[in-house]
Amino acid sequence: MSYRTPLEARIAKKTTKAIVDFNLIADGDRVMVGLSGGKDSWALMQTLDLLRQRAPIDFSLVAVNVDSGYKDFKHDVIAKTCEERGWEYRIEHTSIGDVMDDLLDANATPCSLCARLRRGVLYRIATEVGATKIALGHHLDDFIETLLLNLFFAGALKAMPARLVSDNGERVVIRPLVYVGEDEARVFTKECGLPIIGCCCPACGDLSLQQTCETADSRPGTGASRRQAVDAEGTRQRHAEAPARHPPESKRRTSRQRGATTGRRRPDPKPHFNSPVDASGYLRIYESTNLRIGVVVNSTIKSVNP
């Protein structure tokens, strides 16, 4: 059975490689997929369903959506899509939104608490549906961003593990899209005709980091071409704004002449980090090092997945 498009084949191969590299799915597993209705969770569900039909091992899937209780959330669209594609699913209605309103201040960011509450619901449902693994839709960009956040704000070189065992050893969380980029997941979801459902959370769209990312996404180009465009523009501006650094031709001395005068080589200039770097600066660092830092991410992930 061949794949329909080159993108589908590429994502399936990357997901298969992650499953093999980190021992994510075994024969007889019942995998519960956290289906939020976003592009990443849809791409994960679609990919695992494709692999289930082709894999030499036998495993089953069940999609679980946690409704936080916000008004106008289209859980009926998720249910209809799963029924049309023959996917087993479950919609869990909760009051997480009201709980966060009671616990948090008006200007507090609810994302961390929301994630913990939703994770607790997923753990409970995993027992009820008999799931042996919980699959989440974190992709390569999420791993890189987590690595950079830990590096800049915690001083630690660590990222999310592709395979995480809970403290009590009863739950195993897997992230099969660790090798798949966000742009690939977005295009694949649209290619498959899957509806992208917003979570209807009041905080979505108001976070400064998300606004910064949206500003960067509006620049010319996408993916690697967008990063190259950003790098080229930054280089051009630095060259245009930099003052003349060299003295007149008559006063220049070669490195050999300087060494003969002082008797030793001058040390290489060290970079200075006195000026503050805002969120856009972090984003530019992320964009310009996305491909190169992937090697560090992979080695870091493997270090926590012996």
Sequence and secondary structure as in RCSB ss.txt:
>XXXX:A:sequence
MSYRTPLEARIAKKTTKAIVDFNLIADGDRVMVGLSGGKDSWALMQTLDLLRQRAPIDFSLVAVNVDSGYKDFKH
DVIAKTCEERGWEYRIEHTSIGDVMDDLLDANATPCSLCARLRRGVLYRIATEVGATKIALGHHLDDFIETLLLN
LFFAGALKAMPARLVSDNGERVVIRPLVYVGEDEARVFTKECGLPIIGCCCPACGDLSLQQTCETADSRPGTGAS
RRQAVDAEGTRQRHAEAPARHPPESKRRTSRQRGATTGRRRPDPKPHFNSPVDASGYLRIYESTNLRIGVVVNST
IKSVNP
>XXXX:A:secstr
   SSHHHHHHHHHHHHHHHHHT   TT EEEEE  SSHHHHHHHHHHHHHHHH SS  EEEEEEEE   TT  H
HHHHHHHHHTT  EEEEE  HHHHHHHHS TTS  HHHHHHHHHHHHHHHHHHHT SEEE    HHHHHHHHHHI
IIII       SEEE TTSS EEE TTTTS HHHHHHHHHHTT        TTTTT HHHHHHHHHHTSSS HHH
HHHHHHHHHHHHHHHH    S  GGG   HHHHHHHHSS          S   HHHHHHHHHHTTTTHHHHHHHH
HHHT  
